Amino acid sequence: MTLAWGKKVTGDFAHRTIEIAVELGIEPSWLMACMAFESGRTFSPSVTNGAGSGAVGLIQFMPSTALHLGTSTDELKRMTAVQQLEYVLKYFRPGKGRLHSLEDVYMTILWPNAVGKPLDYVLFDKEDLGHPKRYIQNAGLDYNKDGRVTKAEAAGHVRKELELGLTEANALADE
């Protein structure tokens, strides 16, 4: 097995990520690509969201999500990366059996309602007058600049992280 970004994390982190992925029934490299993207390739439990949302860590846990998981963003920041992986598992566990692609794994983090939807499913629409900030906050994901962000567009950054993470310089391969 080859693990995307496996050379950028500790052996314990890589091993636990693989165990979590097996439990969830997903490819370990999908989870690694999502964490690479969300943490700015740091895999740091204390990395904070640059836009000031209050999100932290490996999958950018929002404060309300942390509370729902029985912790806080302050506690998450103080954990080791391996310790925080337990909260990544706790977060993903309800989706077990529904995560059939890299895009679905990433949608679990970004927009859970899109899990299982086709790649052309629209997440954010400039014309959504009821929620105008959603598009504005995610306009950078609108690759074709048509005023709509699809599931495929949103996951495009993570797909690039997967590809880069699987290169010889970054991937860890079993020998």
trRosetta pair geometry for C-beta under 8 A, 3 or more apart (Angstrom, degrees):
i j d omega theta_ij theta_ji phi_ij phi_ji
1 18 7.5 103 113 -127 153 128
1 28 7.2 60 167 35 133 131
1 173 7.6 -172 97 -145 38 55
1 174 5.3 60 43 -6 64 122
2 6 7.6 -142 179 3 55 138
2 29 7.1 21 103 -68 76 134
2 166 6.4 72 131 -142 128 87
2 171 5.0 11 -180 173 104 131
2 172 7.1 158 -158 80 56 43
2 173 4.6 -18 -105 -100 83 83
2 174 7.5 -116 -69 10 46 74
3 6 3.5 89 89 -63 107 126
3 14 5.7 104 116 -154 166 107
3 17 7.4 109 -155 89 130 125
3 18 6.8 -74 -96 -71 130 105
3 28 5.6 -44 -119 113 93 125
3 29 5.9 -168 -146 -79 43 82
3 32 6.2 118 177 -37 84 160
3 171 6.3 154 74 -160 45 75
3 172 4.6 -12 56 59 103 95
3 173 7.7 -170 19 -76 67 37
4 28 7.9 174 28 112 82 77
4 29 3.8 92 1 -148 107 96
4 32 4.5 166 79 90 91 129
4 33 5.4 6 106 -58 153 85
4 36 7.3 -90 134 -18 108 143
4 161 7.7 94 160 136 136 75
4 162 5.6 -64 -114 -145 165 57
4 165 3.1 59 -178 123 99 119
4 166 4.9 -45 -98 -61 92 70
4 170 6.9 14 -167 120 58 111
4 171 5.7 -41 -106 -102 37 90
5 8 4.8 -52 -174 36 80 119
5 9 6.6 58 134 -12 91 105
5 29 7.9 138 20 -140 84 73
5 32 4.6 -175 46 167 114 118
5 33 7.2 165 -9 -77 123 47
5 35 7.7 -151 80 78 157 98
5 36 5.0 -160 -73 -73 156 128
5 41 7.4 -148 -127 -139 127 80
5 43 7.4 155 155 -58 130 127
5 161 7.8 -5 -50 168 126 93
5 165 4.0 -42 -38 -143 82 113
5 170 5.4 -27 -96 167 44 109
5 171 7.3 -2 -12 -92 24 50
6 9 6.5 -73 -148 42 35 96
6 14 5.0 63 -143 -119 89 129
6 32 7.1 -41 -58 -129 66 160
6 170 7.5 113 37 148 59 61
6 171 5.7 41 29 -167 103 43
6 172 2.5 -99 112 12 133 111
6 173 7.8 156 59 -33 147 39
7 169 7.3 -125 59 148 152 43
7 170 5.5 -151 42 -160 110 32
7 171 6.7 31 -10 66 102 13
7 172 5.3 161 -51 -63 64 86
8 36 7.7 79 71 -107 149 106
8 41 6.9 -67 179 -178 161 85
8 43 6.3 144 124 -4 103 135
8 170 6.2 -9 -27 -150 110 86
9 13 4.0 -105 164 89 118 134
9 14 5.4 148 89 -53 112 81
9 17 7.5 57 100 -12 162 139
9 32 7.9 -125 -4 -132 141 109
9 43 5.2 -111 -91 160 102 171
9 81 7.1 -136 -145 124 106 152
10 13 4.5 99 55 5 79 102
10 14 7.0 -144 95 -4 43 86
10 81 7.5 145 20 66 109 127
10 82 7.3 -56 65 -53 126 112
11 14 5.6 -53 -145 38 33 111
11 15 6.1 33 156 -20 67 108
12 15 5.8 -55 -144 38 28 111
12 16 6.2 23 159 -14 65 109
12 82 5.2 -22 126 -92 114 143
13 16 6.1 -58 -144 40 27 105
13 17 6.2 29 156 -22 63 109
13 43 6.9 76 173 169 156 136
13 81 5.4 -1 -105 110 127 120
13 82 5.4 -118 -86 -77 70 83
13 85 7.0 169 -141 -49 71 139
14 17 5.8 -57 -148 35 27 112
14 18 6.6 28 154 -19 63 105
14 172 6.0 -23 -134 56 152 158
15 18 5.9 -57 -155 34 30 111
15 19 6.6 29 150 -18 64 105
16 19 5.5 -51 -148 36 37 114
16 20 6.3 39 153 -20 67 104
16 82 5.6 115 14 -144 157 88
16 85 5.0 98 126 108 128 162
17 20 5.7 -53 -148 36 32 112
17 21 6.3 32 154 -19 65 107
17 28 5.6 100 129 -158 93 103
17 31 5.9 -177 -170 100 101 128
17 32 6.1 70 166 -71 151 90
17 35 7.9 -98 -120 9 131 152
17 85 6.5 -109 -76 -134 67 136
18 21 5.7 -54 -146 37 30 112
18 22 6.4 33 154 -20 64 104
18 28 4.6 -15 -106 -101 62 148
19 22 5.8 -55 -150 35 30 111
19 23 6.5 31 152 -18 64 106
20 23 5.7 -55 -151 36 32 112
20 24 6.3 19 155 -9 67 111
20 28 8.0 108 67 -116 78 84
20 31 6.8 158 97 -165 113 173
20 85 6.3 -132 -42 172 148 106
20 88 6.7 31 -171 99 161 107
20 89 4.7 -121 -133 -86 113 105
20 92 7.6 86 170 57 110 138
21 24 5.8 -62 -144 46 30 104
21 26 5.0 -98 -156 77 82 80
21 27 6.4 -40 -174 124 133 16
21 28 3.8 -154 22 -85 165 65
21 30 7.4 134 -130 50 121 91
21 31 5.2 -136 -83 1 105 136
22 25 7.5 34 -177 -72 29 35
22 28 7.6 -5 -38 -62 71 100
23 89 6.9 26 78 -143 141 116
23 93 7.9 -33 131 -106 116 86
23 96 7.5 -66 138 -112 73 129
24 31 7.8 112 51 -67 146 131
24 89 7.5 -144 -51 -135 112 75
24 92 5.5 -18 -108 131 141 125
24 93 7.2 -115 -97 -98 92 47
24 95 7.5 22 -155 86 110 87
24 96 5.2 -127 -140 -106 61 86
24 99 6.4 -3 158 47 110 140
25 96 6.2 101 18 -160 110 80
25 97 6.4 59 44 -76 151 45
25 99 7.0 141 83 61 89 95
26 30 5.4 -93 162 60 112 133
26 31 6.3 110 102 -41 127 100
26 99 5.0 -31 -79 109 121 124
26 105 5.8 104 -155 -84 152 125
27 30 4.4 96 71 -9 93 104
27 31 7.6 -171 94 -2 56 79
27 102 7.5 -39 53 -74 122 81
28 31 5.8 -57 -159 37 41 109
28 32 6.3 40 148 -19 72 107
29 32 5.3 -51 -142 40 39 115
29 33 6.1 45 156 -25 68 101
29 162 6.1 89 148 -143 103 94
29 165 6.7 161 -160 107 96 125
29 166 6.6 38 -156 -76 143 101
30 33 5.9 -53 -149 33 29 111
30 34 6.6 28 152 -17 62 105
30 99 8.0 157 118 157 150 116
30 101 7.8 170 -125 152 143 33
30 102 4.6 -148 -128 -106 103 73
30 105 4.6 117 149 19 119 162
30 162 7.0 -3 -105 -103 48 127
31 34 5.8 -54 -151 35 33 111
31 35 6.4 27 154 -13 66 107
31 88 7.6 98 -167 158 118 133
31 92 8.0 -34 -113 -73 115 166
31 105 6.4 -113 -78 -173 59 143
32 35 5.8 -58 -146 42 31 107
32 36 6.1 37 153 -25 66 105
32 162 8.0 111 83 -110 87 70
32 165 6.0 163 120 173 113 154
33 36 5.5 -50 -144 33 31 114
33 37 6.4 29 156 -16 63 105
33 102 6.5 -8 69 -148 143 118
33 106 8.0 -57 104 -68 101 110
33 158 5.3 98 138 -179 107 82
33 159 7.6 41 169 -97 147 20
33 161 4.4 135 -161 102 82 103
33 162 3.7 -16 -99 -73 150 77
33 165 5.5 -145 -91 20 79 149
34 37 5.9 -57 -151 37 30 108
34 38 6.1 18 158 -11 67 113
34 59 6.5 12 137 -113 108 95
34 102 7.9 -176 -52 -165 96 79
34 105 5.7 -121 -45 129 142 107
34 106 5.2 -167 -105 -92 108 75
34 109 6.0 155 -172 -11 124 147
34 158 5.7 11 -92 -141 60 129
34 161 7.8 147 -60 85 21 143
35 38 5.8 -57 -135 45 31 105
35 39 5.7 6 171 2 68 117
35 43 6.1 51 142 -109 115 77
35 58 4.7 -22 -138 -178 108 91
35 59 6.2 -62 -99 -69 72 72
35 88 7.5 -12 -85 -120 119 149
36 39 6.6 -71 -136 50 18 92
36 41 5.0 22 -165 -98 83 63
36 43 7.1 -21 -93 -61 58 87
36 161 4.6 166 90 -176 120 127
36 165 5.7 -153 -24 -76 166 130
37 40 8.0 21 178 -69 25 30
37 41 8.0 31 -74 -53 25 67
37 106 7.6 10 56 -121 149 117
37 157 5.7 113 -138 125 131 102
37 158 4.8 -73 -26 -98 158 74
37 161 4.6 -117 -59 -32 93 160
38 57 8.0 0 131 103 117 56
38 58 6.6 62 90 149 122 39
38 59 5.0 37 104 -135 170 36
38 60 4.6 -132 -171 -10 109 102
38 109 6.5 -99 -77 180 139 155
39 42 4.8 -118 149 53 101 81
39 43 5.4 120 96 -71 156 25
39 44 5.7 159 -170 36 121 66
39 47 4.9 116 -152 47 78 150
39 57 7.1 -53 -93 151 103 32
39 58 5.6 -28 -56 -128 128 40
39 59 8.0 -40 -44 -58 91 28
39 60 7.5 -163 -70 -47 57 82
40 47 6.1 -159 30 -171 107 149
41 161 7.7 -158 -77 -136 91 109
42 47 5.1 133 64 -65 140 140
43 58 6.6 20 -150 -115 55 91
43 81 5.7 38 150 -136 89 146
44 47 4.2 106 75 -33 108 99
44 57 7.6 -125 108 -129 57 41
44 58 7.8 -172 74 -75 30 64
44 81 6.8 -88 -127 -81 25 108
45 56 7.5 41 162 149 54 100
45 57 4.9 -2 -157 -124 53 90
45 58 6.2 -20 -100 -35 61 90
45 76 6.2 -144 176 162 98 72
45 77 6.4 155 127 -136 85 27
45 78 7.9 -62 115 60 124 18
45 79 4.9 -111 166 79 159 86
45 80 6.5 130 -2 147 146 15
45 81 5.0 -158 -37 -88 100 53
45 83 7.3 11 -94 66 162 90
45 84 4.1 172 -117 -27 118 150
46 56 6.5 -31 -152 -169 33 115
46 57 7.1 23 -61 -82 17 64
46 76 8.0 159 -92 118 52 72
46 77 4.2 70 -119 -157 81 79
46 78 7.5 72 -86 -59 108 28
47 56 6.7 151 79 -157 45 64
47 57 6.6 144 51 -80 75 13
48 54 7.9 -51 -157 -150 102 20
48 55 7.1 134 -161 84 57 54
48 56 5.2 -28 -101 -100 65 81
48 77 7.9 3 -68 -102 92 120
49 52 6.7 -106 101 3 97 12
49 53 4.5 -27 95 40 157 95
49 54 6.8 -6 37 42 122 22
49 55 3.9 65 -35 55 129 95
49 56 7.2 -98 -15 -65 81 43
49 60 5.6 81 -74 -146 103 115
51 137 7.4 88 -179 -152 158 98
53 60 7.8 49 74 176 129 113
53 62 6.6 -64 143 -115 112 91
54 62 6.5 64 88 -153 96 63
54 63 4.8 -27 135 -28 132 110
54 73 6.2 -148 163 -25 86 172
55 60 3.9 35 153 180 129 86
55 61 6.1 163 -153 73 76 31
55 62 5.0 -38 -91 -84 90 55
55 63 7.8 -111 -81 -23 47 63
55 73 7.4 -142 -140 -118 23 132
56 60 6.8 135 50 -135 10 46
56 61 5.9 -30 62 54 68 86
56 66 7.9 22 47 -63 103 137
56 73 4.7 120 17 -161 127 100
56 76 5.4 142 94 96 120 122
56 77 5.3 -57 176 -71 154 90
57 60 6.4 -177 64 -75 65 24
57 61 5.2 12 46 10 126 99
57 73 7.7 -145 -14 -143 110 76
57 76 5.0 -66 -54 155 141 122
57 77 7.1 -123 -62 -80 92 53
57 84 5.5 -158 -154 -167 126 146
57 87 7.8 -7 151 82 162 131
58 81 6.7 109 -72 -148 119 83
58 84 5.4 150 -7 122 121 127
58 85 7.0 40 4 -82 172 59
58 88 5.7 -48 89 -71 135 127
59 88 5.7 126 -11 -116 126 95
59 91 6.7 -157 69 81 150 160
59 109 5.1 -128 -174 -117 108 123
60 109 7.2 83 53 -175 96 116
61 65 5.0 -139 -163 89 78 118
61 66 4.8 91 147 -64 125 90
61 69 7.4 -68 -146 19 133 143
61 73 6.3 -176 96 -101 103 83
61 76 5.7 -147 52 -115 142 174
61 87 6.9 -18 -75 137 148 131
61 91 7.4 -132 -102 -78 101 146
62 65 4.4 92 54 5 81 106
62 66 7.0 -145 90 -9 41 85
62 73 7.9 -66 159 -72 21 122
63 66 5.7 -53 -149 33 32 113
63 67 6.6 31 155 -17 64 104
63 72 7.2 5 -146 -157 78 71
63 73 5.1 -63 -97 -20 71 123
64 67 5.7 -52 -151 35 34 112
64 68 6.4 37 150 -21 64 105
65 68 5.5 -53 -149 36 34 114
65 69 6.4 25 153 -12 66 109
65 91 7.0 34 175 -117 118 117
66 69 5.8 -65 -151 43 30 107
66 71 5.1 -81 -178 88 87 81
66 72 5.2 83 133 -143 130 20
66 73 4.9 -155 -16 -54 165 62
66 75 7.5 153 -179 51 125 98
66 76 5.8 -103 -121 -25 126 131
66 87 7.7 7 -124 -168 71 144
67 70 7.7 60 -177 -62 31 15
67 71 7.5 -120 -86 68 27 38
67 72 6.6 33 -75 -95 70 65
69 87 5.5 77 155 -149 150 98
69 90 5.3 109 -147 113 109 131
69 91 6.3 -36 -89 -72 135 81
71 75 4.6 -122 -173 78 99 134
71 76 5.9 106 128 -53 131 86
71 87 6.4 -62 24 -103 146 136
72 75 4.7 98 53 7 78 99
72 76 6.9 -138 96 -5 42 87
73 76 5.3 -50 -144 37 37 116
73 77 6.3 44 154 -26 65 102
74 77 5.8 -51 -152 29 30 114
74 78 6.9 22 153 -14 61 107
75 78 5.9 -63 -154 37 34 108
75 79 6.9 45 149 -36 66 100
76 79 5.8 -47 -156 13 36 118
76 84 5.9 77 -159 -118 82 109
76 87 6.5 -77 -112 45 106 168
79 83 3.9 -134 -171 91 107 121
79 84 4.5 138 100 -56 134 85
79 87 7.8 145 34 1 172 126
80 83 4.6 98 50 5 78 103
80 84 7.0 -146 90 -5 41 86
81 84 5.7 -57 -149 37 32 111
81 85 6.8 48 149 -35 62 95
82 85 5.6 -38 -159 12 36 120
83 86 6.3 -42 -178 12 45 111
84 87 5.5 -50 -166 35 56 110
84 88 6.6 64 137 -23 73 97
85 88 5.0 -45 -149 31 44 119
85 89 6.5 47 151 -19 68 98
86 89 5.7 -49 -153 35 34 113
86 90 6.4 36 147 -20 64 105
87 90 5.2 -45 -140 37 39 115
87 91 6.2 45 154 -23 65 102
88 91 5.7 -54 -150 35 29 113
88 92 6.3 14 157 -7 64 112
89 92 6.0 -66 -142 45 28 101
89 93 6.0 49 158 -50 66 99
90 93 5.9 -33 -143 2 26 121
91 108 7.7 122 137 149 96 112
92 95 5.6 -69 -170 44 61 110
92 96 7.3 90 138 -57 80 74
92 99 7.5 -6 -168 -42 107 155
92 105 7.8 3 -130 -144 126 80
92 108 6.0 54 -117 150 79 154
93 96 5.8 -15 -164 -27 46 113
95 98 5.0 -99 -172 58 73 110
95 99 5.3 68 138 -45 113 106
95 104 7.8 171 174 156 131 101
95 108 5.2 -66 -35 -112 169 129
95 112 7.6 -130 -80 -141 124 104
95 115 6.3 -106 -138 -151 122 165
96 99 7.3 -45 -115 10 27 107
98 104 6.8 -149 132 178 73 135
98 115 5.6 61 137 151 118 124
98 116 5.8 -55 -173 -57 102 112
99 104 4.6 177 -141 115 59 116
99 105 5.1 71 -166 -75 122 71
99 108 6.6 -22 -98 -41 118 133
99 115 6.9 -53 -91 -150 67 118
100 104 5.7 66 41 14 59 154
100 116 7.7 76 19 -99 111 64
101 104 4.7 102 53 4 77 98
101 105 7.2 -136 97 -2 45 84
102 105 5.7 -55 -153 35 34 112
102 106 6.4 27 153 -13 68 107
102 155 6.5 132 116 -179 91 128
102 158 6.3 -179 160 120 109 114
102 159 6.2 113 110 -90 147 76
102 162 6.1 -48 -131 -52 151 155
103 106 5.9 -59 -149 42 31 107
103 107 6.1 34 153 -23 66 107
103 119 6.5 -84 -130 -105 174 85
103 151 5.7 71 180 156 126 105
103 152 6.9 -36 -113 -95 141 50
103 155 4.1 -77 -117 -58 79 174
103 158 7.9 149 -98 72 48 128
103 159 7.9 -4 -69 -60 80 106
104 107 5.4 -49 -140 35 33 114
104 108 6.8 48 154 -31 60 94
104 114 8.0 -154 -116 113 57 79
104 115 4.9 78 -153 -140 88 77
104 116 6.6 66 -118 -46 121 46
105 108 5.8 -45 -164 16 33 117
105 109 7.7 22 145 -8 58 100
106 109 5.8 -57 -164 37 45 108
106 110 6.0 13 153 2 79 114
106 154 7.3 176 126 122 124 95
106 155 4.8 140 67 -115 147 95
106 158 4.6 -157 -90 10 146 170
107 110 5.8 -66 -127 55 37 93
107 111 5.4 -54 -155 67 79 73
107 112 6.4 124 142 -105 80 27
107 114 4.2 -120 -151 82 134 103
107 115 4.9 177 99 -69 123 66
107 117 7.8 179 -148 36 167 99
107 151 6.3 -13 -81 -141 126 104
107 154 7.6 86 -90 97 78 131
107 155 7.1 -45 -48 -68 82 116
108 112 5.7 41 -135 -104 42 81
108 115 5.9 52 -71 -77 72 127
110 114 7.7 -19 87 38 97 131
110 123 7.5 -5 130 -152 115 155
110 154 5.9 177 124 163 163 132
111 114 4.6 47 104 2 106 117
111 123 4.9 176 6 -139 177 120
111 151 7.9 -127 70 -105 127 80
111 154 7.1 1 12 144 125 170
112 115 5.7 -22 -166 -10 55 114
113 117 7.7 29 133 -24 64 135
114 117 4.8 -84 -160 35 59 127
114 121 5.4 159 -139 105 95 138
114 123 5.8 -30 -65 -90 141 100
114 151 5.0 170 -180 -99 132 113
114 154 7.9 73 88 55 173 146
117 121 3.7 40 139 -59 128 161
117 151 6.0 173 90 -50 105 152
118 121 5.4 139 64 -36 63 91
118 151 7.2 161 106 39 41 139
119 150 6.6 55 151 149 61 119
119 151 5.2 -132 -147 81 39 107
119 152 3.9 52 178 -57 102 107
120 150 5.3 -49 -147 -146 38 139
120 151 7.2 -25 16 33 8 96
120 152 6.7 -5 -73 -1 44 119
121 150 6.3 121 67 -157 42 78
121 151 4.6 40 57 -20 95 120
122 125 5.5 39 161 -62 130 103
122 148 4.9 -52 -132 -171 116 116
122 149 7.0 106 -157 70 66 46
122 150 5.7 -53 -94 -97 51 65
123 134 7.9 -140 139 161 78 118
123 138 7.2 -72 107 122 118 162
123 149 5.1 -51 60 97 100 96
123 150 6.8 126 2 -147 87 15
123 151 6.2 122 -40 -71 107 58
123 154 5.7 22 15 -36 154 146
124 128 7.2 -107 -164 16 52 139
124 134 4.7 -155 -125 135 102 97
124 135 4.4 155 162 -91 105 63
124 138 4.7 139 7 69 168 132
124 141 7.6 92 40 66 131 121
124 142 7.8 -100 85 -65 110 103
124 148 7.1 164 89 -155 56 47
124 149 4.2 19 51 38 99 114
125 128 4.3 108 71 -30 93 101
125 135 6.1 -79 84 -74 19 126
125 147 6.8 41 -163 139 61 84
125 148 5.0 -2 -110 -110 73 85
125 149 7.8 -133 -64 25 42 69
126 135 4.7 171 -86 165 50 164
126 139 7.8 62 -86 -104 100 99
126 147 3.6 -78 18 -164 132 94
126 148 6.9 -96 3 -61 85 53
127 147 6.6 58 -23 151 87 127
128 131 4.9 -22 133 56 121 83
128 132 6.7 -177 89 -80 75 43
128 134 6.4 -22 80 54 141 122
128 135 6.4 149 37 -27 107 116
129 132 6.4 5 -139 -60 35 96
131 134 4.5 26 140 -5 111 121
131 135 7.8 119 112 -10 82 81
132 135 6.6 -59 -168 36 45 101
132 136 6.3 38 146 -16 75 115
133 136 5.2 -63 -144 44 41 114
133 137 5.6 38 161 -21 78 108
134 137 6.3 -58 -146 37 22 106
134 138 6.4 -16 164 15 58 116
135 138 6.2 -84 -145 57 27 89
135 139 6.0 59 156 -72 70 82
135 142 7.7 33 -164 -49 90 133
135 147 7.3 6 -161 -172 144 63
135 148 8.0 -63 -119 -107 118 35
135 149 6.9 171 -127 -2 73 109
136 139 5.9 -15 -144 -28 27 115
138 141 5.0 -28 173 22 87 119
138 142 7.5 103 125 -32 76 88
138 149 5.3 -68 127 -12 118 168
138 154 7.1 -13 -173 -107 128 105
139 142 5.4 -41 -163 12 52 119
139 149 7.6 -133 -108 -54 28 121
141 149 4.7 55 96 -137 109 128
141 153 5.3 114 156 134 87 100
141 154 4.9 28 -180 -101 146 61
141 156 7.4 150 -157 37 83 107
141 157 7.3 -83 -115 -16 90 117
142 145 5.7 96 128 -92 105 36
142 146 6.8 -147 -174 39 108 58
142 147 6.9 55 -153 -66 149 9
142 148 6.8 128 -124 70 109 27
142 149 5.0 -91 -76 -78 77 82
142 153 6.4 34 -113 160 32 153
143 153 5.0 -152 6 -136 103 105
143 156 6.4 27 -47 26 139 168
144 153 7.4 -104 6 -97 87 131
149 153 5.3 -128 -157 84 67 129
149 154 5.6 77 162 -59 109 96
150 153 4.7 98 52 7 76 101
150 154 6.9 -144 93 -4 40 88
151 154 5.9 -58 -146 38 28 109
151 155 6.2 12 161 -5 64 113
152 155 6.2 -67 -143 46 25 100
152 156 6.5 53 151 -55 61 92
153 156 5.5 -31 -158 -10 33 122
154 157 7.7 -53 171 18 38 98
155 158 5.1 -57 -163 44 65 113
155 159 5.9 72 138 -29 84 98
156 159 5.5 -51 -146 32 33 113
156 160 6.6 35 154 -18 64 102
157 160 5.8 -54 -156 34 33 112
157 161 6.6 35 146 -20 65 103
158 161 5.3 -47 -150 33 39 115
158 162 6.5 45 149 -23 65 98
159 162 5.5 -47 -153 31 35 115
159 163 6.6 35 150 -18 64 103
160 163 5.6 -51 -148 36 35 112
160 164 6.2 29 155 -12 67 107
161 164 5.9 -58 -143 44 30 106
161 165 5.7 32 156 -23 65 114
162 165 5.6 -59 -141 40 25 113
162 166 6.3 21 160 -18 62 110
163 166 6.1 -63 -151 36 26 107
163 167 7.5 43 148 -40 58 90
164 167 5.9 -33 -163 -2 41 115
164 170 6.4 50 143 18 69 158
165 170 5.1 -111 -144 122 41 135
165 171 6.4 96 148 -75 60 80
166 170 7.2 -3 7 78 11 105
166 171 5.0 36 -146 -68 37 133
167 170 5.3 62 61 25 82 99
167 171 6.4 167 66 -9 30 101
168 171 6.5 -55 -108 40 21 98
